[in-house]
Amino acid sequence: MLAVGSETTNEDAGARPKASPPRRRGVRGALLVLGFVVLLFGIGFVWFVRALPVQEVMPQRRADGIVALTGAAFRINDALELLAAGHGRRLLITRVFPTTRSAEISRLMPEHRRWFTCCVDLDHFAVNTIGNAVETRRWARDQGFTSLIVVTSNFHMPRAMAELGHQLPGVALVPFPVISDKVRVDSWWSSPSTARLLFSEYLKYIVAVVRTRLDFASA
């Protein structure tokens, strides 16, 4: 009785179905595709970071206007220095807090105070980079400008240029990337916070490029 029961159990165990070869091939194929996608994202991220400038370089040409995408005070200061040096006739500072006025900003930068009385405009409506681009388009059209110097952080510049280029296809855009000591692009791997910031910006850049190209294709 025991022997018979033991043989039956062994036969049952040996009769258990195994994963079919097509299923195993499907799993391997899915893993290969996933690995390829991860590899592409990794290569793209490295390319994105390596393309970011690590030094500030003055624009080689003048433009009708200058636009500063806010996010850090030094962007505004650099944009005002460009305005003072004659690189543009007017300056737009976008995404300013709704209750902030020109006088408040000028008090923080007394050396540039005189420019706020004649040549600086504030945008209080934008809430993100897309809004920055929309408000810049409205301002540039109102002013009749056909060329702009774009001032923003170096890591934000690719996405800003993609959004602005989408909104202003007929306007020449000259990038002026601002370098921050807090975001060391040339040694990003040594700082987890910098690595996270750059990877997040890389993903946002991909989304912006895909979305703007789809918009162009459907237009």
Backbone as CSV, one residue per row, in Angstrom:
resi,resn,N_x,N_y,N_z,CA_x,CA_y,CA_z,C_x,C_y,C_z
1,MET,0.813,-1.201,0.000,0.000,0.000,0.000,0.846,1.250,0.000
2,LEU,1.880,1.269,0.888,2.739,2.440,0.952,3.549,2.598,-0.316
3,ALA,4.033,1.481,-0.841,4.850,1.532,-2.065,4.044,2.047,-3.226
4,VAL,2.794,1.556,-3.319,1.938,1.996,-4.426,1.660,3.492,-4.320
5,GLY,1.356,3.931,-3.077,1.096,5.365,-2.881,2.293,6.206,-3.220
6,SER,3.497,5.720,-2.887,4.717,6.468,-3.183,4.941,6.574,-4.665
7,GLU,4.673,5.497,-5.396,4.861,5.527,-6.844,3.879,6.492,-7.498
8,THR,2.638,6.485,-6.979,1.638,7.389,-7.559,2.032,8.852,-7.367
9,THR,2.576,9.144,-6.172,3.003,10.534,-5.897,4.130,10.947,-6.814
10,ASN,5.089,10.076,-7.061,6.213,10.394,-7.945,5.743,10.611,-9.368
11,GLU,4.783,9.770,-9.785,4.277,9.927,-11.148,3.542,11.255,-11.300
12,ASP,2.770,11.600,-10.222,2.056,12.890,-10.281,3.007,14.062,-10.345
13,ALA,4.089,13.957,-9.547,5.071,15.037,-9.551,5.747,15.162,-10.893
14,GLY,6.016,14.014,-11.508,6.672,14.068,-12.815,5.753,14.534,-13.923
15,ALA,4.442,14.494,-13.658,3.490,14.889,-14.696,3.115,16.359,-14.639
16,ARG,3.684,17.115,-13.702,3.361,18.543,-13.610,3.775,19.264,-14.881
17,PRO,2.924,20.134,-15.398,3.248,20.826,-16.659,4.386,21.824,-16.477
18,LYS,5.216,21.870,-17.428,6.313,22.822,-17.427,5.989,23.990,-18.369
19,ALA,6.670,25.121,-18.137,6.455,26.294,-18.998,6.807,25.944,-20.439
20,SER,5.932,26.272,-21.349,6.156,25.941,-22.748,7.292,26.780,-23.314
21,PRO,8.031,26.245,-24.283,9.127,27.007,-24.900,8.698,28.366,-25.438
22,PRO,7.515,28.488,-26.110,7.107,29.830,-26.581,6.947,30.834,-25.449
23,ARG,6.437,30.345,-24.284,6.270,31.262,-23.165,7.623,31.736,-22.642
24,ARG,8.570,30.801,-22.550,9.904,31.185,-22.074,10.556,32.171,-23.043
25,ARG,10.371,31.926,-24.327,10.935,32.850,-25.324,10.290,34.232,-25.211
26,GLY,8.984,34.262,-24.900,8.298,35.543,-24.735,8.829,36.327,-23.551
27,VAL,9.082,35.600,-22.439,9.626,36.262,-21.254,11.014,36.802,-21.540
28,ARG,11.844,35.992,-22.204,13.202,36.461,-22.537,13.149,37.665,-23.467
29,GLY,12.218,37.632,-24.437,12.093,38.758,-25.360,11.681,40.032,-24.656
30,ALA,10.725,39.904,-23.703,10.284,41.080,-22.953,11.417,41.645,-22.112
31,LEU,12.219,40.760,-21.508,13.347,41.225,-20.695,14.398,41.910,-21.563
32,LEU,14.608,41.380,-22.775,15.573,42.005,-23.678,15.106,43.394,-24.096
33,VAL,13.815,43.520,-24.402,13.263,44.827,-24.790,13.384,45.807,-23.636
34,LEU,13.041,45.343,-22.421,13.143,46.206,-21.250,14.581,46.646,-21.020
35,GLY,15.506,45.698,-21.145,16.917,46.044,-20.971,17.391,47.038,-22.020
36,PHE,16.907,46.886,-23.257,17.289,47.801,-24.332,16.757,49.206,-24.062
37,VAL,15.510,49.290,-23.570,14.920,50.592,-23.255,15.693,51.267,-22.127
38,VAL,16.028,50.506,-21.090,16.806,51.055,-19.976,18.168,51.535,-20.466
39,LEU,18.797,50.760,-21.355,20.092,51.155,-21.904,19.978,52.449,-22.705
40,LEU,18.921,52.561,-23.509,18.715,53.790,-24.284,18.517,54.989,-23.364
41,PHE,17.725,54.810,-22.309,17.505,55.900,-21.365,18.814,56.298,-20.689
42,GLY,19.619,55.302,-20.337,20.898,55.602,-19.702,21.831,56.359,-20.621
43,ILE,21.921,55.907,-21.883,22.774,56.587,-22.864,22.264,58.003,-23.108
44,GLY,20.930,58.130,-23.230,20.348,59.456,-23.438,20.610,60.391,-22.286
45,PHE,20.544,59.875,-21.069,20.805,60.707,-19.897,22.254,61.187,-19.883
46,VAL,23.178,60.290,-20.175,24.590,60.682,-20.214,24.811,61.738,-21.289
47,TRP,24.198,61.536,-22.457,24.305,62.527,-23.538,23.727,63.869,-23.093
48,PHE,22.578,63.845,-22.419,21.924,65.060,-21.947,22.830,65.830,-20.996
49,VAL,23.424,65.122,-20.037,24.275,65.780,-19.043,25.555,66.307,-19.684
50,ARG,26.157,65.507,-20.565,27.414,65.934,-21.202,27.214,67.152,-22.097
51,ALA,26.002,67.333,-22.613,25.727,68.477,-23.490,25.475,69.763,-22.710
52,LEU,25.278,69.668,-21.390,25.011,70.865,-20.601,26.289,71.675,-20.420
53,PRO,26.217,72.978,-20.630,27.413,73.813,-20.437,27.802,73.903,-18.968
54,VAL,29.078,74.036,-18.715,29.577,74.144,-17.338,30.250,75.498,-17.106
55,GLN,30.236,76.378,-18.107,30.787,77.725,-17.971,29.844,78.713,-18.643
56,GLU,29.736,79.893,-18.060,28.917,80.938,-18.664,29.716,81.645,-19.757
57,VAL,29.069,81.814,-20.901,29.705,82.470,-22.040,28.777,83.570,-22.525
58,MET,29.282,84.768,-22.656,28.468,85.887,-23.118,27.974,85.635,-24.539
59,PRO,26.730,86.020,-24.840,26.202,85.828,-26.191,27.059,86.531,-27.229
60,GLN,27.200,85.900,-28.382,28.000,86.459,-29.460,27.226,87.455,-30.313
61,ARG,25.950,87.616,-30.027,25.132,88.550,-30.805,24.151,89.249,-29.880
62,ARG,23.666,90.375,-30.328,22.633,91.095,-29.600,21.268,90.605,-30.070
63,ALA,20.247,90.901,-29.291,18.892,90.490,-29.636,17.937,91.637,-29.352
64,ASP,16.712,91.513,-29.860,15.719,92.548,-29.588,15.377,92.602,-28.110
65,GLY,15.191,91.415,-27.515,14.797,91.369,-26.113,15.506,90.265,-25.358
66,ILE,15.305,90.278,-24.046,15.880,89.277,-23.147,14.748,88.745,-22.285
67,VAL,14.709,87.435,-22.095,13.713,86.840,-21.209,14.430,86.013,-20.151
68,ALA,14.077,86.244,-18.901,14.651,85.499,-17.779,13.572,84.623,-17.176
69,LEU,13.790,83.320,-17.193,12.859,82.377,-16.590,13.247,82.226,-15.124
70,THR,12.386,82.696,-14.238,12.752,82.751,-12.833,12.848,81.363,-12.225
71,GLY,13.414,81.321,-11.035,13.666,80.079,-10.327,14.809,80.283,-9.356
72,ALA,15.631,81.272,-9.657,16.739,81.628,-8.774,17.095,83.095,-9.037
73,ALA,17.504,83.796,-7.983,17.761,85.227,-8.097,18.898,85.527,-9.059
74,PHE,19.894,84.636,-9.136,21.035,84.954,-9.985,20.668,84.964,-11.462
75,ARG,19.565,84.306,-11.841,19.123,84.393,-13.232,18.707,85.823,-13.551
76,ILE,17.976,86.448,-12.634,17.533,87.824,-12.850,18.729,88.757,-12.892
77,ASN,19.665,88.576,-12.013,20.845,89.435,-11.983,21.632,89.324,-13.284
78,ASP,21.827,88.097,-13.774,22.546,87.919,-15.041,21.785,88.553,-16.196
79,ALA,20.465,88.414,-16.189,19.665,89.020,-17.258,19.765,90.535,-17.220
80,LEU,19.774,91.126,-16.022,19.917,92.579,-15.903,21.297,93.039,-16.374
81,GLU,22.304,92.236,-16.108,23.641,92.590,-16.598,23.686,92.562,-18.126
82,LEU,23.004,91.623,-18.730,22.922,91.583,-20.196,22.194,92.811,-20.724
83,LEU,21.117,93.188,-20.045,20.367,94.375,-20.452,21.234,95.622,-20.324
84,ALA,21.948,95.747,-19.215,22.805,96.914,-18.988,23.933,96.983,-20.004
85,ALA,24.379,95.826,-20.481,25.466,95.788,-21.463,24.970,96.002,-22.890
86,GLY,23.660,96.177,-23.065,23.116,96.469,-24.386,22.843,95.257,-25.250
87,HIS,22.724,94.096,-24.641,22.458,92.886,-25.430,20.994,92.767,-25.830
88,GLY,20.133,93.589,-25.255,18.729,93.610,-25.623,18.112,94.932,-25.216
89,ARG,16.951,95.271,-25.830,16.328,96.563,-25.552,15.396,96.508,-24.342
90,ARG,14.769,95.347,-24.119,13.872,95.183,-22.982,14.086,93.802,-22.377
91,LEU,13.680,93.689,-21.113,13.812,92.430,-20.384,12.450,92.013,-19.838
92,LEU,12.106,90.746,-20.068,10.916,90.157,-19.454,11.358,89.172,-18.391
93,ILE,10.853,89.344,-17.179,11.093,88.391,-16.100,9.803,87.601,-15.917
94,THR,9.836,86.323,-16.210,8.627,85.518,-16.194,8.450,84.781,-14.873
95,ARG,7.192,84.378,-14.647,6.812,83.570,-13.479,7.171,84.267,-12.167
96,VAL,6.856,85.541,-12.104,7.068,86.307,-10.880,5.871,86.084,-9.955
97,PHE,6.129,86.011,-8.661,5.050,85.821,-7.690,4.022,86.936,-7.866
98,PRO,2.709,86.588,-7.849,1.667,87.571,-8.175,1.737,88.880,-7.396
99,THR,2.178,88.848,-6.154,2.195,90.082,-5.348,3.511,90.843,-5.434
100,THR,4.478,90.309,-6.170,5.783,90.962,-6.271,5.734,92.061,-7.325
101,ARG,6.297,93.209,-7.000,6.322,94.336,-7.925,7.775,94.691,-8.252
102,SER,7.922,95.486,-9.312,9.263,95.865,-9.781,10.083,96.538,-8.691
103,ALA,9.434,97.394,-7.889,10.163,98.130,-6.860,10.792,97.184,-5.842
104,GLU,10.098,96.085,-5.541,10.637,95.137,-4.574,11.881,94.442,-5.113
105,ILE,11.851,94.070,-6.391,13.018,93.417,-6.988,14.169,94.395,-7.114
106,SER,13.857,95.622,-7.510,14.918,96.611,-7.716,15.641,96.948,-6.417
107,ARG,14.919,96.878,-5.299,15.570,97.154,-4.019,16.623,96.093,-3.687
108,LEU,16.427,94.893,-4.189,17.395,93.829,-3.961,18.615,93.964,-4.864
109,MET,18.468,94.745,-5.929,19.554,94.924,-6.883,19.710,96.406,-7.183
110,PRO,20.177,97.179,-6.233,20.220,98.638,-6.406,21.082,99.087,-7.572
111,GLU,22.093,98.296,-7.932,22.950,98.692,-9.035,22.214,98.660,-10.377
112,HIS,21.078,97.966,-10.428,20.298,97.879,-11.670,18.936,98.573,-11.542
113,ARG,18.768,99.379,-10.505,17.449,99.950,-10.218,16.917,100.783,-11.378
114,ARG,17.760,101.514,-12.041,17.282,102.434,-13.089,16.639,101.705,-14.253
115,TRP,17.030,100.440,-14.470,16.470,99.705,-15.598,15.014,99.332,-15.365
116,PHE,14.609,99.225,-14.094,13.235,98.841,-13.806,12.249,99.946,-14.146
117,THR,12.722,101.164,-14.253,11.822,102.282,-14.560,11.571,102.436,-16.047
118,CYS,12.345,101.743,-16.869,12.193,101.952,-18.315,12.089,100.674,-19.133
119,CYS,12.757,99.622,-18.699,13.002,98.545,-19.666,12.745,97.135,-19.143
120,VAL,12.088,96.998,-18.002,11.847,95.673,-17.422,10.342,95.445,-17.285
121,ASP,9.892,94.295,-17.780,8.490,93.891,-17.660,8.418,92.618,-16.821
122,LEU,7.348,92.486,-16.039,7.149,91.315,-15.196,5.939,90.526,-15.675
123,ASP,6.070,89.210,-15.643,4.956,88.326,-15.955,4.511,87.642,-14.666
124,HIS,3.235,87.796,-14.301,2.701,87.217,-13.076,1.769,86.034,-13.350
125,PHE,1.684,85.585,-14.596,0.682,84.576,-14.945,1.258,83.166,-15.099
126,ALA,2.481,83.045,-15.555,3.062,81.722,-15.790,3.243,80.970,-14.474
127,VAL,2.978,79.662,-14.513,3.170,78.821,-13.333,4.142,77.675,-13.595
128,ASN,4.561,77.512,-14.844,5.516,76.456,-15.190,6.232,76.858,-16.471
129,THR,7.054,75.945,-16.996,7.848,76.281,-18.181,6.969,76.502,-19.407
130,ILE,5.903,75.723,-19.523,4.976,75.940,-20.639,4.380,77.339,-20.549
131,GLY,3.955,77.726,-19.345,3.418,79.075,-19.161,4.448,80.147,-19.455
132,ASN,5.697,79.902,-19.080,6.768,80.848,-19.415,6.823,81.089,-20.918
133,ALA,6.746,79.998,-21.674,6.833,80.107,-23.129,5.628,80.847,-23.706
134,VAL,4.434,80.573,-23.180,3.219,81.230,-23.670,3.272,82.725,-23.386
135,GLU,3.660,83.098,-22.178,3.726,84.519,-21.827,4.850,85.229,-22.580
136,THR,5.944,84.531,-22.830,7.031,85.123,-23.623,6.575,85.378,-25.055
137,ARG,5.800,84.445,-25.606,5.258,84.649,-26.964,4.380,85.887,-27.012
138,ARG,3.506,86.050,-26.021,2.611,87.218,-25.992,3.430,88.512,-25.891
139,TRP,4.419,88.518,-25.026,5.255,89.709,-24.830,6.055,90.029,-26.082
140,ALA,6.663,89.007,-26.687,7.482,89.237,-27.881,6.638,89.774,-29.040
141,ARG,5.428,89.256,-29.176,4.547,89.746,-30.241,4.109,91.173,-29.979
142,ASP,3.800,91.483,-28.723,3.398,92.858,-28.381,4.532,93.843,-28.660
143,GLN,5.764,93.419,-28.414,6.918,94.289,-28.627,7.419,94.274,-30.065
144,GLY,6.960,93.311,-30.855,7.440,93.186,-32.233,8.855,92.627,-32.313
145,PHE,9.260,91.830,-31.347,10.617,91.281,-31.305,10.720,90.013,-32.162
146,THR,11.850,89.879,-32.829,12.109,88.687,-33.645,13.336,87.922,-33.178
147,SER,13.937,88.366,-32.088,15.085,87.649,-31.513,15.103,87.864,-30.006
148,LEU,15.450,86.809,-29.284,15.456,86.867,-27.823,16.663,86.134,-27.271
149,ILE,17.239,86.685,-26.205,18.233,85.958,-25.415,17.493,85.304,-24.261
150,VAL,17.675,84.006,-24.104,16.964,83.230,-23.080,17.911,82.978,-21.905
151,VAL,17.508,83.423,-20.718,18.332,83.277,-19.523,17.649,82.308,-18.563
152,THR,18.296,81.190,-18.303,17.813,80.232,-17.309,18.969,79.331,-16.916
153,SER,18.744,78.447,-15.957,19.806,77.556,-15.504,20.256,76.624,-16.617
154,ASN,21.505,76.207,-16.563,22.036,75.354,-17.620,21.260,74.047,-17.753
155,PHE,20.867,73.448,-16.628,20.150,72.174,-16.699,18.706,72.340,-17.172
156,HIS,18.155,73.548,-17.042,16.787,73.838,-17.477,16.733,74.325,-18.919
157,MET,17.867,74.715,-19.475,17.893,75.327,-20.798,17.340,74.435,-21.908
158,PRO,17.690,73.137,-21.994,17.142,72.321,-23.088,15.617,72.318,-23.132
159,ARG,14.984,72.134,-21.981,13.512,72.117,-21.953,12.939,73.501,-22.259
160,ALA,13.575,74.539,-21.723,13.102,75.897,-21.999,13.177,76.217,-23.490
161,MET,14.252,75.825,-24.137,14.401,76.085,-25.565,13.388,75.294,-26.380
162,ALA,13.078,74.074,-25.939,12.076,73.273,-26.637,10.699,73.931,-26.551
163,GLU,10.335,74.392,-25.362,9.028,75.033,-25.174,8.954,76.384,-25.885
164,LEU,9.999,77.180,-25.769,10.005,78.491,-26.423,10.043,78.344,-27.945
165,GLY,10.822,77.393,-28.431,10.872,77.170,-29.868,9.529,76.744,-30.427
166,HIS,8.771,75.993,-29.622,7.437,75.575,-30.049,6.475,76.750,-30.113
167,GLN,6.555,77.647,-29.146,5.654,78.798,-29.091,6.086,79.926,-30.025
168,LEU,7.392,80.010,-30.305,7.924,81.123,-31.108,8.748,80.595,-32.277
169,PRO,8.113,79.895,-33.207,8.882,79.288,-34.305,9.578,80.295,-35.210
170,GLY,9.086,81.530,-35.264,9.696,82.519,-36.135,10.660,83.451,-35.438
171,VAL,10.975,83.170,-34.180,11.847,84.052,-33.391,13.186,83.355,-33.151
172,ALA,14.278,84.080,-33.387,15.617,83.539,-33.124,15.870,83.544,-31.619
173,LEU,16.244,82.387,-31.086,16.470,82.235,-29.648,17.955,82.010,-29.382
174,VAL,18.510,82.840,-28.516,19.929,82.747,-28.170,20.033,82.319,-26.709
175,PRO,20.526,81.123,-26.417,20.593,80.667,-25.023,21.727,81.324,-24.246
176,PHE,21.421,81.693,-23.004,22.442,82.137,-22.061,22.266,81.309,-20.796
177,PRO,22.898,80.137,-20.726,22.741,79.262,-19.563,23.492,79.799,-18.351
178,VAL,22.800,79.817,-17.218,23.374,80.308,-15.968,23.914,79.123,-15.175
179,ILE,25.126,79.260,-14.656,25.771,78.188,-13.899,25.628,78.460,-12.408
180,SER,25.236,77.427,-11.667,25.097,77.544,-10.219,26.112,76.631,-9.531
181,ASP,26.730,77.150,-8.480,27.665,76.332,-7.706,26.947,75.205,-6.963
182,LYS,25.643,75.335,-6.785,24.886,74.319,-6.054,24.576,73.098,-6.916
183,VAL,24.650,73.257,-8.229,24.384,72.146,-9.148,25.626,71.951,-10.008
184,ARG,26.502,71.082,-9.572,27.756,70.828,-10.269,27.551,69.735,-11.302
185,VAL,27.256,70.172,-12.516,26.963,69.227,-13.592,28.168,68.361,-13.917
186,ASP,29.371,68.944,-13.824,30.575,68.204,-14.216,30.939,67.099,-13.233
187,SER,30.307,67.071,-12.052,30.553,65.995,-11.094,29.235,65.525,-10.488
188,TRP,28.213,65.398,-11.327,26.869,65.086,-10.871,26.783,63.745,-10.146
189,TRP,27.627,62.789,-10.533,27.565,61.457,-9.935,27.960,61.444,-8.455
190,SER,28.646,62.478,-8.005,29.091,62.528,-6.609,28.046,63.121,-5.677
191,SER,26.929,63.593,-6.226,25.876,64.216,-5.426,24.531,63.581,-5.772
192,PRO,23.954,62.782,-4.871,22.650,62.166,-5.157,21.563,63.191,-5.480
193,SER,21.565,64.334,-4.795,20.539,65.345,-5.053,20.683,65.936,-6.451
194,THR,21.926,66.168,-6.871,22.156,66.681,-8.225,21.778,65.645,-9.268
195,ALA,22.126,64.388,-9.015,21.778,63.315,-9.946,20.263,63.208,-10.104
196,ARG,19.527,63.291,-8.991,18.066,63.226,-9.065,17.501,64.414,-9.831
197,LEU,18.044,65.611,-9.564,17.578,66.809,-10.254,17.797,66.694,-11.762
198,LEU,18.976,66.267,-12.160,19.290,66.168,-13.586,18.466,65.087,-14.274
199,PHE,18.269,63.955,-13.600,17.471,62.893,-14.213,16.017,63.324,-14.340
200,SER,15.502,64.026,-13.325,14.146,64.546,-13.406,14.010,65.531,-14.563
201,GLU,15.000,66.406,-14.715,14.967,67.381,-15.812,15.083,66.687,-17.161
202,TYR,15.863,65.624,-17.217,16.000,64.830,-18.444,14.660,64.225,-18.853
203,LEU,13.926,63.650,-17.902,12.618,63.071,-18.206,11.635,64.151,-18.657
204,LYS,11.658,65.306,-17.990,10.771,66.406,-18.386,11.117,66.910,-19.785
205,TYR,12.405,66.912,-20.104,12.831,67.341,-21.431,12.305,66.390,-22.502
206,ILE,12.386,65.085,-22.238,11.875,64.104,-23.195,10.378,64.311,-23.420
207,VAL,9.636,64.494,-22.332,8.192,64.719,-22.441,7.910,65.982,-23.254
208,ALA,8.665,67.049,-23.006,8.461,68.308,-23.730,8.735,68.134,-25.223
209,VAL,9.814,67.438,-25.558,10.156,67.232,-26.973,9.084,66.412,-27.669
210,VAL,8.647,65.319,-27.051,7.623,64.463,-27.654,6.323,65.230,-27.825
211,ARG,5.914,65.950,-26.776,4.649,66.679,-26.844,4.666,67.769,-27.904
212,THR,5.753,68.543,-27.964,5.815,69.631,-28.944,5.877,69.090,-30.375
213,ARG,6.552,67.972,-30.577,6.605,67.391,-31.923,5.254,66.827,-32.342
214,LEU,4.536,66.252,-31.392,3.183,65.782,-31.709,2.271,66.949,-32.028
215,ASP,2.443,68.064,-31.336,1.654,69.255,-31.621,1.939,69.755,-33.033
216,PHE,3.217,69.770,-33.423,3.576,70.189,-34.769,2.977,69.255,-35.813
217,ALA,3.024,67.945,-35.520,2.523,66.962,-36.485,1.020,67.067,-36.678
218,SER,0.298,67.440,-35.616,-1.161,67.535,-35.698,-1.633,68.887,-36.186
219,ALA,-0.710,69.851,-36.308,-1.107,71.197,-36.722,-1.469,71.236,-38.213
